[in-house]
Amino acid sequence: NCRKSLEQYLEIMTIEQITSLITKARYKQALKAIRELEIVQQNDDLRLQADLLQTRYSKNERDNLMGIAENYGTESRRITAAMLMLLQDIKERQKNPTVPVAVTPAPTPEDEETELPMPGEEVTRILFLASNPSDTAKLQLTHEHSLISARLQEAMEPNKFPLLLKRAVTPSEFQRFIYQYKPNIVHFSGHGDRKAPELQAMLTKRVGRPGADSPQAEAVDPEQEESGIFLYDEDRRHSHFVSASYLKRVFKSMVQRQNIPIKIVVFNACHSGQQAQAISNYVPYVIGTSWSVGDKAASAFAAGFYFGIAEGMEVEDAVDYAINETLPYNEPEDRFILYKDGIKVEW
């Protein structure tokens, strides 16, 4: 009866009550309370983060009891920080529940605003730009973000790697978010392709616009026959292709004219090698792909790369580590491409 009463109590605990448990070092109860929250039960991303924290906590406690924990106190502090960050994420989601983009416009930038350290502090600011329009194949972008977040939280000083997620990004927001948040790393996750005019016509087939069967669709501007990525259109109803030329212009402007301290850009999307090459003369390190890449492999690469960054690896070493993570998913070693100061790195 006591156990049942405790479980019932935990199910209705508020974020503030769970935070109080954490401040009192009652981590086991706090983790159980987090996992019992209805929003966590219904959200795969939050449930995965909670499960990862539970696994880390259990292992740390078990290793300590067995006398084999090398950094018990440090890991405990990391877990505490990760729990508080997860609670903050849950709190934000409770205020602004996610809705299907095809029915209701995606959240506005203000809806997803989170507090980040001010520019100039000794941190590596990461901007995660996600785009998976409803008329393109479904990707596990939330899962990818969750894996990246988990790896960064395992760092010795997780607060030095603030990660900001922006979903359902439109062309007008792409540049604006970079300007506003002044990231050191820009991570784009979504769809990319090489000859977008034909592909976009095939994907959208909208009334009143050139479609796959329209004579207008055959007259493709040669300058547009290049690689690019798919964002949302400004109404957040359909996909909108932006070319490598657009991306080149944006990053050139942000780095050279606006002095945004971008060190790394990651295009975690299919056929993104041309995008990477296009901006590699303006950003020190740019990562893209040589061909299509599987969803699981893309997530594995991202998790491995940011693990390396959080551990203090050089960028080349972090990419090399991440490539190893993709091999179990049958991706060739040359699937991911790295440009350093405009020159392609050979492995």
Secondary structure, 3 states (H helix, E strand, C coil): CHHHHHHHHHHCCCHHHHHHHHHCCCHHHHHHHHHHCHHHHHCHHHHHHHHHHHHHHHHHHHHHHCCCCCCHHHHHHHHHHHHHHHHHHHHHHHHCCCCCCCCCCCCCHHHHCCCCCCCCCCCCCEEEEEECCCCCCCCCHHHHHHHHHHHHHCCCCHHHCCEEEECCCCHHHHHHHHHHHCCCEEEEEECEECCHHHHHHHHHCCCCCCCCCCHHHHCCCHHHCCCEEEEECCCCCCEEEEEHHHHHHHHHHHHHHCCCCCCEEEEECCCCHHHHHHHCCCCCEEEEECCCCCHHHHHHHHHHHHHHHHCCCCHHHHHHHHHHHHHHHCCCCCCEEEEECCEECCC
